[in-house]
Amino acid sequence: MTTTIWPSIKDIERYHKKYAPNQKVFDLVYGHCQIVAEIALWCSGNLNIKIDNHLLQTAALLHDIGSYAFFNDAGQNTNSRLYPQHAILGAKILEDEGVNETINSVVATHVLLGLSKQEIIDKPWYLPELDYQPSTIEGELLCYADCFHSKHPTFNSYQTYLNGLRQNLPIQGDKFALWSKRFGIPDIDSLAYKYSQPVR
């Protein structure tokens, strides 16, 4: 199928509802995507370079479309070992839906801050031994914004998330610290208050 569709917000919601097992899981995943989009656009505003905010918002709203395959009806992750595959599954779903390949490529590389082939081999991650690092600034912004919220649903403070990465994935921790200087650190306490969700 030729990937030419640039989905509207209504299209994006329709895709989520198509793959979500029920309303509860739709609310969990799509709500997370909306929060990540909000954070990503805030971070974009801190840069003095040209950003395609339409691409950024669209990819952020679609980035976890592949995660539904890993959740049960109660919204619990049923296979955490294989869960990193949700990004490439999501990109494949979007390709099958005819979505523009520019969006799909951003979705495919959003795990953590992007994973190199060597990181995948060394962990090991249960992913193809390929490079899954974002190639655009929009892809980097999505990765970074995604770090601040999880589908528990919980917000992650900058320091807590950084400490976890440095303890378990030091390459990712160094990248997260570096990107925070470029993109800024969002006001997580205000976002947690806005959405009535806890901060970890």
C-alpha positions as CSV (number, residue, x, y, z in Angstrom):
1,M,0.0,0.0,0.0
2,T,1.3,3.5,-0.8
3,T,1.8,5.4,2.4
4,T,0.3,8.9,1.6
5,I,-2.2,9.6,4.3
6,W,-1.6,12.4,6.8
7,P,-4.1,11.6,9.5
8,S,-6.3,14.2,11.1
9,I,-7.1,14.1,14.9
10,K,-10.3,12.2,14.1
11,D,-8.3,9.7,12.0
12,I,-5.8,9.3,14.9
13,E,-8.6,8.6,17.4
14,R,-10.2,6.1,15.0
15,Y,-7.0,4.2,14.6
16,H,-6.6,4.0,18.4
17,K,-10.2,2.8,18.8
18,K,-9.7,0.2,16.1
19,Y,-6.8,-1.5,17.9
20,A,-7.7,-0.8,21.6
21,P,-9.4,-3.9,23.2
22,N,-11.9,-1.6,25.1
23,Q,-12.6,1.9,26.2
24,K,-10.5,1.6,29.4
25,V,-7.3,0.7,27.5
26,F,-8.0,3.3,24.8
27,D,-8.2,6.0,27.5
28,L,-5.0,4.8,29.0
29,V,-2.9,4.6,25.8
30,Y,-4.4,7.6,24.0
31,G,-4.4,9.7,27.1
32,H,-0.6,8.9,27.4
33,C,-0.1,9.9,23.8
34,Q,-1.9,13.2,24.3
35,I,0.3,14.0,27.3
36,V,3.5,13.1,25.4
37,A,2.4,15.3,22.5
38,E,1.8,18.2,24.9
39,I,5.3,17.8,26.5
40,A,6.9,17.4,23.0
41,L,5.4,20.6,21.7
42,W,6.5,22.4,24.9
43,C,10.1,21.2,24.3
44,S,9.9,22.2,20.7
45,G,9.2,25.7,21.7
46,N,12.6,25.9,23.5
47,L,14.5,25.4,20.2
48,N,15.6,28.1,17.8
49,I,15.5,25.8,14.8
50,K,12.7,24.9,12.4
51,I,10.6,22.1,13.8
52,D,7.7,20.5,11.9
53,N,5.3,20.7,14.8
54,H,2.5,19.1,12.8
55,L,4.7,16.0,12.3
56,L,5.7,16.1,15.9
57,Q,2.2,16.2,17.2
58,T,0.9,13.6,14.8
59,A,3.7,11.1,15.6
60,A,3.3,11.7,19.3
61,L,-0.4,11.0,19.2
62,L,0.3,7.8,17.3
63,H,3.5,6.6,18.8
64,D,2.0,3.9,21.0
65,I,-0.6,2.5,18.6
66,G,1.4,-0.7,18.7
67,S,1.2,-1.1,22.4
68,Y,-2.4,-2.4,22.5
69,A,-1.1,-5.8,21.4
70,F,0.7,-6.1,24.8
71,F,-2.1,-5.0,27.1
72,N,-4.9,-7.2,28.5
73,D,-8.4,-5.9,29.0
74,A,-7.5,-4.4,32.3
75,G,-4.7,-2.3,30.8
76,Q,-1.9,-4.5,32.2
77,N,1.2,-5.2,30.2
78,T,1.2,-9.0,29.5
79,N,4.7,-9.3,28.0
80,S,7.3,-6.7,29.3
81,R,10.2,-8.6,27.7
82,L,8.8,-8.2,24.2
83,Y,7.2,-4.8,24.8
84,P,9.9,-2.8,23.1
85,Q,8.7,-4.2,19.9
86,H,5.6,-2.1,20.2
87,A,7.4,0.7,18.3
88,I,8.1,-1.3,15.2
89,L,4.7,-3.0,15.4
90,G,3.1,0.5,15.6
91,A,5.0,1.6,12.5
92,K,3.9,-1.5,10.6
93,I,0.2,-0.9,11.7
94,L,0.4,2.7,10.4
95,E,2.0,1.5,7.2
96,D,-0.8,-0.9,6.7
97,E,-3.3,1.9,7.4
98,G,-1.7,3.9,4.6
99,V,-0.1,6.6,6.9
100,N,2.7,8.7,5.6
101,E,6.1,7.0,6.0
102,T,7.6,10.1,7.6
103,I,5.3,9.6,10.6
104,N,5.9,5.9,10.6
105,S,9.7,6.3,10.8
106,V,9.4,8.6,13.9
107,V,7.1,6.0,15.6
108,A,9.5,3.1,14.8
109,T,12.4,4.7,16.7
110,H,10.8,6.1,19.8
111,V,11.9,3.4,22.4
112,L,13.8,5.2,25.2
113,L,16.0,7.8,23.4
114,G,16.5,5.6,20.4
115,L,18.5,2.4,20.5
116,S,21.7,1.7,18.5
117,K,22.3,-1.7,17.0
118,Q,25.1,-2.2,19.6
119,E,22.8,-1.4,22.5
120,I,20.3,-3.9,21.2
121,I,23.0,-6.6,21.0
122,D,24.6,-5.8,24.4
123,K,21.4,-5.7,26.5
124,P,20.1,-7.8,24.8
125,W,16.8,-6.2,23.7
126,Y,14.3,-8.5,22.0
127,L,14.5,-6.4,18.9
128,P,16.0,-7.0,15.4
129,E,19.7,-6.1,15.5
130,L,19.3,-2.9,13.6
131,D,19.7,0.8,14.4
132,Y,16.6,2.3,15.9
133,Q,17.8,5.8,16.6
134,P,15.7,8.8,15.5
135,S,17.1,10.5,12.4
136,T,15.1,13.8,12.8
137,I,14.7,16.4,15.5
138,E,11.0,15.5,15.7
139,G,12.0,11.9,16.4
140,E,14.4,13.1,19.2
141,L,11.7,15.3,20.7
142,L,9.2,12.4,20.8
143,C,11.7,10.1,22.5
144,Y,12.6,12.7,25.1
145,A,9.0,13.7,25.9
146,D,8.0,10.1,26.2
147,C,10.4,9.7,29.1
148,F,8.3,11.9,31.3
149,H,5.1,9.9,31.4
150,S,4.2,6.2,31.6
151,K,1.0,4.4,31.1
152,H,0.5,3.4,34.7
153,P,-0.5,6.3,34.4
154,T,2.3,8.2,36.2
155,F,4.6,11.2,35.5
156,N,8.3,10.7,35.8
157,S,10.4,13.4,37.4
158,Y,13.5,14.3,35.6
159,Q,15.8,13.2,38.4
160,T,14.1,9.9,39.1
161,Y,14.1,9.0,35.4
162,L,17.8,10.1,35.0
163,N,18.8,8.1,38.1
164,G,17.1,5.0,36.7
165,L,18.8,5.3,33.4
166,R,22.2,5.9,34.8
167,Q,21.9,2.9,37.0
168,N,20.6,0.5,34.3
169,L,21.4,2.0,30.9
170,P,24.2,4.5,31.3
171,I,24.4,5.3,27.6
172,Q,20.8,6.3,27.7
173,G,21.3,8.3,30.9
174,D,24.1,10.4,29.3
175,K,21.9,11.1,26.3
176,F,18.9,12.0,28.5
177,A,21.1,14.5,30.5
178,L,22.5,16.0,27.3
179,W,19.1,16.3,25.6
180,S,17.6,18.0,28.7
181,K,20.0,20.9,28.1
182,R,18.8,21.2,24.5
183,F,15.1,20.6,25.1
184,G,14.5,21.8,28.6
185,I,12.9,20.1,31.6
186,P,9.1,20.3,31.6
187,D,7.2,21.3,34.8
188,I,6.1,17.8,35.7
189,D,4.5,18.9,39.0
190,S,2.2,21.2,37.1
191,L,1.3,18.6,34.6
192,A,0.7,16.0,37.3
193,Y,-1.7,18.5,39.0
194,K,-3.4,19.2,35.6
195,Y,-4.1,15.6,34.9
196,S,-4.5,14.4,38.5
197,Q,-1.8,11.8,38.2
198,P,1.1,11.0,40.6
199,V,4.8,11.8,40.1
200,R,7.4,9.1,40.4
